[in-house]
Amino acid sequence: MPGQIISQANPPAEPSQIPNDILNLAVKLKTENYLSAEELKGVQHFRRAADYIAAAMIFLKDNILVERDLTPDDIKPRLLGHWGTCPGLTMVYAHLNRIIRKTGLDALYVIGPGHGAPAILSALWLEDSMSVFLPEITRDYEGLSKLVSRFSAPGGFPSHINAETPGAIHEGGELGYALSVSFGAVMDNPDLVVCCVIGDGEAETGPTATAWHANKYIDPAESGAVLPIVHVNGFKISERTIFGVMDDKELVSLFSGYGYQVRFVEDLPNIDNDLAASIEWALAEIKKIQTAARSGKPILKPQWPILILRTPKGLGGPKKIHGKFIEGSFHSHQVPLPAAKTSDEERNALQEWLRSYKPEELFDKDGKPKPEILSIIPEVNKKKLGQRREVFNGYIPLKTPEWKKYGVEKGSQQSCMKVTGEYLKGVIDENPKTFRMFSPDEICSNKLDAVLGPSGRNFQWDPESSGHGGRVIEILSEHTCQGMMQGYTLTGRTGLFPSYEAFLGIVQTMMVQYTKFVKMGSETKWRQPCGSLNYIETSTWARQEHNGFSHQNPAFIGAVLNLKPKFGRVYLPPDANCFLSTVAHCLRAKNYINLMVGSKQPTPVWLSPEEADKHCIAGASVWKFASTDDGVNPDVVLVGIGVEVTFEVIAAASLLRKLTPELRVRVVNVTDLMILSASGSHPHSLSDDAFETLFTNDRAVHFNYHGYPIELQGLLWGRRNLDRITIAGYSEEGTTTSPFDMMLCNHTSRFDVAKAAIQGGAKVNPKLAVSAHEVCSYLEHLSKKEKEYIYKEGKDHDDTFATPNFD
């Protein structure tokens, strides 16, 4: 596809119709000669060295300092990487180094343009953080050769930031999440500043557009600060960016309304003085806001600083090739000289470009950085951006209360969420600075409102919830909740994300990207485990009959099932006590993606706390109270997986006890979904012998499953004798109707379960076979009569969800 036609490099934005007075809101600073001559030289040498290495990483496999003319053999066989963003990223890195060395600032660096890995890797090598974690990447010629030659090569460094990159807390593949991750990282880290670079391409994503509002959830008395730097270089892959065609008045209007003070950094001839002055101004503004809050005189609606860095895309790269603009255009986005291996013209241009950095002035005869570069690098290792301890070894285990103290009476009807809310209130009390909940405006609706008791919400622009240390973040953006939880978790703390079931899928790809980060982190020797991502999925399809079809979607279960077995966990606790046990376990677990699915409506408590404990440890068990003769020698096995569908299994067992007393039924509940997977395919999967102990080896088994049946089919694949198994689950049938009609629509009702039990049991029970057709017909009749009643009266029968009995 052809790229955009441009008539000049780095084209300016057309002027807007906004009055010029709006520019009075932009911050003006004196920047000329802001840095001393020594500081300026150090920053510029660092930038030149980092840009040189970044460019070399994209192109070279040998002759890494261009000590002789380049030949085709010096060029990599595949040219991969993204050059366009690198000069801006190295520029910011250099200036952060200077200020950290000067002031001792505690800082992290998060970059949204994740494919700018060459910039970050080059800076990490210069500050000698690479050798700390990867001893073979020494800060000398040999180490530099390995760094350059291994970039984007099989078995080497990937082209984007990932968990193998020292200092990284953000997977740099999918765009949009850097800003929310940064805000999560500074929560409860009062001394930390996260400098977050947002590319102007990334700024077009929905998640970034909402994450600007995360500043309204930062209490400067208890948390650190994010310094956003919007890197406006004007172009995406083949088109101009939205921010690139917005003039200063439009950008000032936008970000002032979001709650930021805008400072433009765009004086190219004086760019290093401009950026140095701007960063120091921003840090002073942050300090002012924090000091006011920590002295008991908080500023209501503080205007946090933001920098808008305008530099040409691919700054310092080739100006033109083949008559086309490179620097200041989309042609520099990825590999600006893609034919350098085969084209003499492009290879000569590459050689000229690389030598323009004068590497002989940057590296000594041993390939080590010269003193001017080292002069701005922090002297204390733990202050270096690549060696921040909270990034790779900051996990703080939660103090979890004994959950059985919160247990409820067996035989009562209780809301799993209400009971769990009380337990989570206890977790908050025990962990006032290391636990937070991130929810899209659903805490009360999901009946978890007990957690608001200790401190309430944390919404700093609302005077009623400002400055109270609230542990609950409620913002109606699942993306922002997810990003903040990721940043909070990867810097050592623990988060919990409760949500309506239907809408967790909004963050599915974010969750998958995060899991890739955790996977690579777990395979990286120097990264220690962190807490798990914990999701509570409630307001489930089975009880979203009042909100209708749009609110009926259990698909997030499948997303977690698709993860590497080492990391994915799905739990469907059948009652309040089992949910308590599960939450307590998940909050203590490390490096997992934990999905817990439960109901917010009152449902029977089937098990005592002690029984629930054993049940959850096992992952599944025979429920003797609902089985014939404690489940011994059954004709059929009925399995419930999920709160509401398990209720229907128990109701069916009770109904069968009356209608077909000759049928021998075993009732099994599964709370840990992963035990069903084929033996050896998941850490929790049952052995074949254990599986057949629960489900027999030859009797019909009917699963009544909360999710999509195809998910269970996939899990069970590889088990023996699958032709005896039938599965019912959510089948995309629903509307605004009654709770029981939802069961009828999806064939998960007690009548459907009872019918499946009779059809399966009749194969081995001759006495039952005689009456099977008659009883199944009667069950179909009951089902139709029930639906007729619902449609006539607009509700279920009053006793529909009364606890079944087996008298």
ZAZAKE-990882 format. One record per residue (C-alpha): residue in three letters; y, z, x. Coordinates in steps of 0.2 Angstrom, whole numbers, padded with zeros to 4 digits, always signed. Layout:
<sites>
AlaYZX...
</sites>
This chain:
<sites>
Met+0000+0000+0000Pro+0017-0005+0008Gly+0029+0009+0012Gln+0046+0011+0006Ile+0059-0001+0012Ile+0073+0008+0022Ser+0089+0000+0029Gln+0092+0014+0042Ala+0083+0028+0050Asn+0085+0045+0043Pro+0095+0039+0027Pro+0107+0051+0020Ala+0106+0057+0002Glu+0118+0049-0011Pro+0132+0060-0017Ser+0129+0070-0033Gln+0141+0073-0047Ile+0141+0091-0045Pro+0159+0098-0041Asn+0162+0101-0022Asp+0167+0119-0026Ile+0148+0123-0026Leu+0148+0121-0007Asn+0157+0138-0006Leu+0141+0146-0009Ala+0133+0139+0007Val+0134+0150+0022Lys+0146+0145+0036Leu+0143+0151+0054Lys+0151+0148+0071Thr+0137+0141+0081Glu+0145+0133+0096Asn+0139+0141+0113Tyr+0130+0154+0103Leu+0116+0154+0116Ser+0119+0158+0134Ala+0115+0144+0146Glu+0099+0152+0151Glu+0093+0155+0133Leu+0097+0137+0129Lys+0088+0130+0143Gly+0073+0141+0139Val+0072+0136+0121Gln+0075+0117+0125His+0061+0117+0139Phe+0049+0126+0127Arg+0053+0113+0114Arg+0051+0098+0126Ala+0034+0106+0133Ala+0027+0109+0115Asp+0032+0092+0109Tyr+0025+0083+0124Ile+0008+0093+0122Ala+0008+0089+0103Ala+0010+0071+0106Ala-0002+0070+0120Met-0015+0079+0109Ile-0014+0065+0096Phe-0016+0051+0109Leu-0024+0056+0126Lys-0041+0060+0132Asp-0037+0059+0150Asn-0022+0058+0162Ile-0014+0071+0151Leu+0002+0073+0161Val+0004+0054+0163Glu+0004+0056+0182Arg-0001+0037+0183Asp+0002+0023+0171Leu-0008+0024+0155Thr-0024+0013+0153Pro-0034+0010+0137Asp-0047+0022+0144Asp-0034+0036+0143Ile-0032+0034+0125Lys-0044+0042+0112Pro-0055+0030+0102Arg-0049+0037+0086Leu-0031+0042+0084Leu-0029+0056+0072Gly-0015+0068+0068His+0002+0070+0060Trp+0017+0069+0072Gly+0031+0068+0060Thr+0032+0087+0056Cys+0028+0093+0074Pro+0046+0093+0082Gly+0053+0104+0068Leu+0038+0116+0069Thr+0040+0118+0088Met+0058+0120+0086Val+0056+0135+0074Tyr+0042+0142+0085Ala+0053+0142+0101His+0067+0151+0092Leu+0056+0164+0084Asn+0049+0167+0102Arg+0067+0170+0108Ile+0071+0182+0095Ile+0055+0192+0096Arg+0057+0194+0115Lys+0075+0199+0112Thr+0073+0211+0098Gly+0055+0216+0096Leu+0054+0208+0079Asp+0037+0210+0070Ala+0034+0192+0063Leu+0021+0180+0057Tyr+0023+0161+0056Val+0016+0152+0041Ile+0018+0133+0040Gly+0016+0123+0024Pro+0014+0107+0033Gly-0004+0111+0039His-0007+0095+0047Gly+0006+0100+0060Ala-0008+0108+0070Pro-0003+0100+0086Ala+0013+0109+0086Ile+0006+0126+0083Leu-0009+0123+0096Ser+0004+0118+0109Ala+0015+0133+0106Leu+0000+0145+0106Trp-0006+0137+0123Leu+0012+0139+0130Glu+0012+0158+0125Asp-0005+0160+0132Ser-0013+0166+0116Met-0026+0152+0116Ser-0035+0160+0131Val-0036+0177+0123Phe-0047+0171+0109Leu-0054+0155+0118Pro-0056+0160+0136Glu-0060+0142+0141Ile-0042+0136+0135Thr-0033+0143+0150Arg-0015+0141+0153Asp-0017+0128+0167Tyr-0021+0110+0170Glu-0040+0113+0166Gly-0036+0122+0150Leu-0023+0110+0145Ser-0035+0095+0147Lys-0047+0104+0136Leu-0034+0107+0123Val-0028+0089+0123Ser-0044+0080+0124Arg-0053+0091+0111Phe-0040+0089+0097Ser-0046+0079+0082Ala-0062+0076+0092Pro-0080+0080+0086Gly-0084+0098+0090Gly-0065+0101+0094Phe-0050+0107+0085Pro-0047+0100+0068Ser-0031+0091+0063His-0025+0105+0052Ile-0022+0124+0054Asn-0037+0134+0049Ala-0045+0151+0053Glu-0050+0145+0071Thr-0031+0144+0074Pro-0024+0161+0082Gly-0011+0168+0071Ala-0015+0158+0055Ile-0017+0166+0038His-0016+0150+0028Glu-0028+0135+0027Gly-0017+0120+0030Gly-0026+0107+0020Glu-0020+0107+0002Leu-0002+0108+0000Gly+0008+0121-0010Tyr+0003+0138-0006Ala+0012+0143+0010Leu+0026+0152+0002Ser+0016+0163-0010Val+0004+0167+0004Ser+0019+0173+0014Phe+0026+0184+0001Gly+0009+0192-0001Ala+0008+0196+0017Val+0024+0205+0018Met+0020+0216+0003Asp+0017+0234+0009Asn+0022+0229+0026Pro+0039+0235+0028Asp+0043+0230+0046Leu+0036+0212+0044Val+0045+0196+0043Val+0035+0181+0039Cys+0044+0165+0043Cys+0038+0151+0032Val+0041+0133+0035Ile+0040+0123+0019Gly+0039+0104+0021Asp+0050+0094+0009Gly+0034+0085+0004Glu+0025+0101+0000Ala+0041+0107-0009Glu+0037+0094-0023Thr+0021+0103-0028Gly+0020+0114-0043Pro+0014+0130-0034Thr+0028+0129-0022Ala+0041+0126-0036Thr+0035+0143-0044Ala+0033+0153-0028Trp+0052+0152-0025His+0052+0166-0038Ala+0041+0177-0028Asn+0057+0185-0020Lys+0059+0194-0037Tyr+0043+0204-0034Ile+0048+0210-0017Asp+0054+0228-0016Pro+0064+0229+0000Ala+0061+0248+0001Glu+0042+0246+0003Ser+0039+0228+0009Gly+0044+0216+0022Ala+0053+0200+0020Val+0050+0181+0020Leu+0062+0170+0028Pro+0059+0152+0020Ile+0064+0137+0031Val+0064+0121+0021His+0061+0107+0033Val+0070+0092+0025Asn+0065+0078+0036Gly+0066+0066+0022Phe+0049+0057+0020Lys+0031+0059+0014Ile+0017+0047+0019Ser+0026+0031+0013Glu+0041+0037+0002Arg+0056+0048+0003Thr+0055+0066-0003Ile+0064+0073-0018Phe+0073+0086-0007Gly+0077+0071+0005Val+0087+0062-0008Met+0096+0078-0014Asp+0113+0081-0006Asp+0120+0098-0001Lys+0128+0102-0017Glu+0111+0100-0027Leu+0101+0110-0015Val+0114+0124-0015Ser+0114+0124-0034Leu+0095+0125-0034Phe+0092+0139-0022Ser+0107+0149-0027Gly+0100+0150-0044Tyr+0083+0155-0037Gly+0091+0170-0029Tyr+0094+0164-0011Gln+0109+0162+0001Val+0108+0145+0008Arg+0112+0140+0026Phe+0110+0122+0031Val+0104+0119+0049Glu+0109+0101+0053Asp+0120+0099+0068Leu+0109+0088+0078Pro+0119+0088+0094Asn+0120+0107+0093Ile+0104+0110+0084Asp+0097+0124+0095Asn+0113+0134+0094Asp+0114+0131+0075Leu+0096+0137+0072Ala+0098+0152+0084Ala+0114+0158+0075Ser+0106+0154+0058Ile+0090+0164+0061Glu+0100+0179+0068Trp+0111+0178+0052Ala+0096+0178+0041Leu+0088+0193+0049Ala+0104+0203+0048Glu+0105+0199+0029Ile+0087+0204+0027Lys+0091+0220+0037Lys+0106+0224+0026Ile+0096+0222+0010Gln+0082+0233+0016Thr+0093+0246+0023Ala+0102+0248+0006Ala+0085+0249-0003Arg+0078+0262+0009Ser+0094+0273+0008Gly+0092+0274-0011Lys+0106+0262-0015Pro+0097+0246-0018Ile+0106+0229-0021Leu+0101+0223-0038Lys+0096+0205-0038Pro+0099+0203-0019Gln+0102+0185-0012Trp+0089+0183+0001Pro+0092+0171+0015Ile+0085+0153+0016Leu+0087+0140+0029Ile+0087+0122+0026Leu+0083+0113+0042Arg+0088+0094+0041Thr+0081+0084+0056Pro+0074+0067+0057Lys+0056+0065+0054Gly+0047+0063+0071Leu+0062+0069+0081Gly+0061+0063+0099Gly+0047+0050+0096Pro+0049+0031+0097Lys+0064+0024+0089Lys+0057+0007+0084Ile+0041-0003+0086His+0038-0021+0080Gly+0055-0021+0072Lys+0052-0006+0061Phe+0060+0012+0062Ile+0049+0025+0068Glu+0059+0041+0071Gly+0068+0045+0055Ser+0056+0036+0044Phe+0039+0038+0036His+0031+0028+0050Ser+0031+0043+0061His+0022+0054+0047Gln+0005+0052+0055Val+0001+0042+0071Pro+0017+0032+0075Leu+0008+0020+0088Pro-0009+0017+0080Ala-0013+0003+0091Ala-0009+0011+0107Lys-0027+0009+0114Thr-0028-0010+0111Ser-0009-0016+0111Asp+0000-0017+0128Glu+0016-0015+0118Glu+0012+0001+0109Arg+0004+0008+0125Asn+0019+0005+0135Ala+0030+0013+0121Leu+0018+0028+0121Gln+0020+0030+0140Glu+0039+0028+0139Trp+0039+0041+0125Leu+0028+0054+0134Arg+0038+0052+0150Ser+0054+0054+0141Tyr+0050+0073+0140Lys+0049+0073+0159Pro+0033+0083+0161Glu+0036+0086+0179Glu+0050+0097+0175Leu+0040+0107+0163Phe+0023+0110+0172Asp+0020+0115+0190Lys+0007+0107+0201Asp-0007+0117+0193Gly-0002+0112+0176Lys+0006+0129+0172Pro+0022+0131+0162Lys+0037+0133+0173Pro+0048+0149+0172Glu+0061+0142+0161Ile+0048+0140+0147Leu+0041+0158+0150Ser+0058+0165+0149Ile+0058+0165+0130Ile+0040+0170+0127Pro+0038+0188+0121Glu+0032+0199+0135Val+0022+0211+0124Asn+0006+0202+0119Lys+0004+0210+0102Lys+0021+0204+0097Lys+0016+0186+0101Leu+0014+0175+0085Gly-0003+0171+0090Gln-0009+0189+0093Arg-0003+0198+0078Arg-0017+0211+0075Glu-0015+0211+0056Val-0020+0193+0056Phe-0037+0195+0064Asn-0042+0214+0063Gly-0031+0222+0050Tyr-0043+0227+0037Ile-0041+0244+0029Pro-0055+0249+0018Leu-0051+0256+0000Lys-0055+0273-0005Thr-0064+0270-0021Pro-0066+0285-0033Glu-0084+0289-0039Trp-0086+0277-0053Lys-0098+0288-0063Lys-0084+0300-0067Tyr-0077+0287-0077Gly-0093+0282-0086Val-0094+0282-0105Glu-0107+0288-0117Lys-0123+0278-0120Gly-0124+0272-0138Ser-0105+0271-0141Gln-0095+0255-0142Gln-0082+0253-0128Ser-0071+0240-0121Cys-0076+0236-0103Met-0058+0232-0099Lys-0051+0248-0106Val-0064+0259-0097Thr-0061+0248-0081Gly-0043+0250-0082Glu-0044+0269-0081Tyr-0055+0267-0065Leu-0042+0255-0058Lys-0029+0268-0061Gly-0039+0280-0050Val-0040+0266-0037Ile-0021+0265-0037Asp-0019+0283-0035Glu-0031+0284-0020Asn-0023+0268-0012Pro-0004+0268-0015Lys-0001+0256-0001Thr-0016+0245+0001Phe-0021+0239-0017Arg-0012+0228-0029Met-0016+0218-0044Phe-0010+0201-0047Ser-0010+0195-0065Pro-0002+0181-0075Asp+0006+0191-0089Glu-0011+0197-0096Ile-0013+0216-0091Cys-0010+0223-0108Ser-0018+0208-0117Asn-0033+0211-0107Lys-0033+0230-0111Leu-0031+0235-0093Asp-0014+0243-0096Ala-0020+0260-0090Val-0016+0253-0073Leu+0003+0253-0077Gly+0002+0272-0079Pro+0005+0277-0061Ser+0020+0266-0056Gly+0021+0252-0068Arg+0025+0234-0064Asn+0034+0228-0049Phe+0047+0216-0055Gln+0063+0219-0045Trp+0075+0209-0056Asp+0071+0220-0071Pro+0080+0237-0069Glu+0066+0246-0079Ser+0052+0241-0066Ser+0063+0240-0050Gly+0060+0252-0036His+0046+0262-0043Gly+0032+0256-0031Gly+0023+0246-0045Arg+0006+0240-0040Val+0005+0227-0053Ile+0013+0210-0050Glu+0014+0200-0067Ile+0020+0182-0065Leu+0015+0168-0077Ser+0009+0157-0063Glu-0009+0158-0058His-0005+0149-0042Thr+0008+0162-0036Cys-0004+0176-0041Gln-0018+0168-0030Gly-0007+0164-0016Met+0000+0182-0015Met-0017+0189-0016Gln-0023+0178-0002Gly-0009+0183+0009Tyr-0011+0202+0005Thr-0030+0201+0008Leu-0029+0191+0024Thr-0017+0204+0031Gly-0030+0218+0028Arg-0027+0224+0011Thr-0037+0222-0006Gly-0031+0213-0021Leu-0038+0210-0039Phe-0034+0196-0050Pro-0038+0199-0069Ser-0036+0183-0080Tyr-0040+0175-0096Glu-0056+0166-0093Ala-0050+0149-0098Phe-0036+0149-0086Leu-0044+0154-0069Gly-0048+0136-0067Ile-0030+0133-0063Val-0033+0141-0046Gln-0050+0133-0042Thr-0045+0122-0028Met-0035+0136-0020Met-0050+0147-0021Val-0061+0134-0013Gln-0048+0131+0001Tyr-0047+0150+0004Thr-0066+0151+0005Lys-0066+0137+0018Phe-0054+0148+0028Val-0066+0163+0026Lys-0081+0153+0031Met-0073+0147+0047Gly-0066+0164+0050Ser-0083+0172+0049Glu-0090+0159+0062Thr-0075+0163+0073Lys-0080+0177+0085Trp-0063+0185+0086Arg-0059+0186+0068Gln-0065+0202+0059Pro-0070+0203+0041Cys-0056+0206+0028Gly-0057+0211+0010Ser-0065+0200-0004Leu-0055+0190-0016Asn-0059+0199-0033Tyr-0057+0191-0050Ile-0060+0199-0067Glu-0062+0186-0080Thr-0060+0192-0098Ser-0053+0186-0115Thr-0069+0176-0114Trp-0073+0160-0125Ala-0084+0171-0136Arg-0069+0181-0142Gln-0056+0168-0140Glu-0059+0162-0158His-0041+0167-0163Asn-0033+0156-0150Gly-0044+0141-0152Phe-0053+0128-0142Ser-0040+0127-0128His-0044+0146-0123Gln-0063+0143-0123Asn-0068+0138-0105Pro-0080+0147-0093Ala-0080+0134-0080Phe-0073+0145-0066Ile-0091+0152-0065Gly-0097+0135-0059Ala-0083+0134-0046Val-0089+0150-0038Leu-0108+0145-0039Asn-0103+0129-0029Leu-0097+0139-0014Lys-0108+0143+0001Pro-0121+0156-0004Lys-0115+0167+0009Phe-0098+0170+0000Gly-0100+0167-0018Arg-0104+0181-0030Val-0105+0180-0049Tyr-0108+0196-0060Leu-0109+0197-0079Pro-0111+0216-0082Pro-0117+0219-0100Asp-0108+0234-0104Ala-0094+0246-0099Asn-0104+0257-0087Cys-0111+0242-0078Phe-0094+0234-0076Leu-0088+0250-0068Ser-0102+0250-0056Thr-0098+0231-0052Val-0080+0234-0049Ala-0083+0248-0038His-0095+0238-0027Cys-0084+0223-0027Leu-0068+0232-0021Arg-0078+0239-0006Ala-0086+0222-0001Lys-0079+0211+0013Asn-0077+0192+0015Tyr-0084+0188-0003Ile-0077+0179-0018Asn-0082+0191-0032Leu-0081+0185-0050Met-0084+0198-0063Val-0085+0192-0081Gly-0083+0204-0096Ser-0077+0208-0113Lys-0061+0216-0118Gln-0067+0220-0135Pro-0077+0236-0140Thr-0096+0232-0137Pro-0111+0243-0136Val-0114+0254-0121Trp-0133+0250-0118Leu-0135+0260-0102Ser-0130+0278-0096Pro-0121+0278-0080Glu-0137+0282-0070Glu-0146+0268-0079Ala-0132+0256-0076Asp-0132+0261-0057Lys-0150+0256-0055His-0148+0241-0066Cys-0134+0234-0055Ile-0142+0238-0039Ala-0157+0228-0045Gly-0147+0214-0052Ala-0158+0213-0067Ser-0171+0223-0077Val-0182+0224-0092Trp-0173+0233-0106Lys-0188+0243-0113Phe-0178+0249-0128Ala-0177+0232-0135Ser-0194+0226-0130Thr-0211+0227-0138Asp-0221+0241-0130Asp-0208+0243-0116Gly-0210+0224-0112Val-0229+0225-0107Asn-0239+0209-0109Pro-0225+0199-0118Asp-0228+0182-0128Val-0210+0177-0124Val-0196+0183-0113Leu-0178+0184-0119Val-0164+0185-0106Gly-0146+0189-0109Ile-0133+0185-0096Gly-0115+0190-0102Val-0108+0203-0114Glu-0108+0194-0130Val-0123+0183-0128Thr-0133+0199-0123Phe-0128+0207-0139Glu-0135+0192-0148Val-0151+0194-0138Ile-0153+0212-0143Ala-0148+0208-0161Ala-0162+0194-0161Ala-0175+0207-0154Ser-0171+0219-0168Leu-0172+0205-0181Leu-0188+0199-0174Arg-0195+0217-0175Lys-0193+0216-0194Leu-0197+0197-0197Thr-0212+0195-0185Pro-0219+0212-0179Glu-0234+0202-0172Leu-0223+0194-0159Arg-0222+0203-0142Val-0205+0202-0134Arg-0199+0207-0117Val-0179+0208-0116Val-0172+0206-0099Asn-0153+0207-0094Val-0146+0199-0079Thr-0130+0206-0072Asp-0130+0198-0054Leu-0131+0179-0058Met-0136+0175-0040Ile-0153+0183-0041Leu-0159+0168-0051Ser-0157+0155-0038Ala-0172+0149-0029Ser-0180+0160-0017Gly-0171+0160+0000Ser-0156+0150-0006His-0145+0165-0008Pro-0144+0182+0000His-0147+0190-0018Ser-0160+0178-0024Leu-0176+0186-0030Ser-0193+0181-0021Asp-0204+0171-0031Asp-0215+0186-0034Ala-0201+0197-0040Phe-0195+0183-0051Glu-0211+0181-0059Thr-0213+0200-0061Leu-0197+0200-0072Phe-0200+0184-0081Thr-0219+0182-0080Asn-0227+0167-0072Asp-0233+0158-0088Arg-0224+0164-0104Ala-0209+0155-0112Val-0192+0161-0106His-0176+0159-0116Phe-0160+0162-0107Asn-0144+0165-0118Tyr-0131+0162-0105His-0112+0165-0105Gly-0108+0149-0095Tyr-0112+0131-0096Pro-0131+0128-0097Ile-0131+0116-0083Glu-0125+0129-0071Leu-0141+0139-0075Gln-0152+0124-0073Gly-0145+0121-0056Leu-0148+0139-0051Leu-0166+0139-0057Trp-0170+0123-0049Gly-0184+0126-0036Arg-0192+0140-0046Arg-0210+0137-0052Asn-0215+0132-0070Leu-0198+0127-0076Asp-0205+0118-0091Arg-0207+0134-0100Ile-0189+0139-0099Thr-0175+0135-0112Ile-0157+0138-0110Ala-0143+0140-0122Gly-0125+0143-0117Tyr-0107+0137-0120Ser-0108+0119-0125Glu-0090+0115-0128Glu-0090+0119-0146Gly-0076+0129-0153Thr-0060+0131-0163Thr-0050+0144-0172Thr-0063+0153-0181Ser-0073+0169-0182Pro-0082+0178-0167Phe-0099+0175-0174Asp-0095+0157-0179Met-0092+0154-0160Met-0110+0160-0157Leu-0116+0149-0171Cys-0107+0134-0165Asn-0114+0135-0147His-0132+0140-0153Thr-0131+0157-0144Ser-0132+0167-0160Arg-0146+0179-0164Phe-0153+0167-0176Asp-0154+0153-0162Val-0161+0166-0150Ala-0174+0172-0163Lys-0179+0154-0167Ala-0182+0150-0148Ala-0192+0166-0146Ile-0204+0161-0161Gln-0206+0143-0155Gly-0210+0149-0137Gly-0221+0164-0142Ala-0231+0154-0155Lys-0238+0144-0140Val-0248+0159-0134Asn-0249+0170-0150Pro-0260+0161-0164Lys-0256+0174-0177Leu-0237+0170-0175Ala-0241+0152-0175Val-0247+0153-0193Ser-0230+0158-0199Ala-0219+0151-0186His-0212+0136-0196Glu-0209+0147-0211Val-0199+0160-0201Cys-0189+0147-0191Ser-0184+0139-0208Tyr-0179+0156-0214Leu-0168+0159-0199Glu-0160+0142-0201His-0156+0147-0219Leu-0148+0164-0213Ser-0138+0154-0201Lys-0131+0142-0214Lys-0127+0156-0226Glu-0118+0166-0213Lys-0107+0150-0209Glu-0104+0148-0227Tyr-0098+0166-0229Ile-0087+0164-0214Tyr-0078+0148-0220Lys-0076+0156-0238Glu-0070+0173-0233Gly-0061+0169-0216Lys-0071+0183-0207Asp-0088+0189-0201His-0098+0201-0211Asp-0091+0219-0207Asp-0108+0224-0200Thr-0110+0209-0189Phe-0107+0218-0173Ala-0114+0235-0177Thr-0126+0241-0164Pro-0143+0234-0167Asn-0157+0247-0170Phe-0175+0247-0167Asp-0181+0260-0180
</sites>
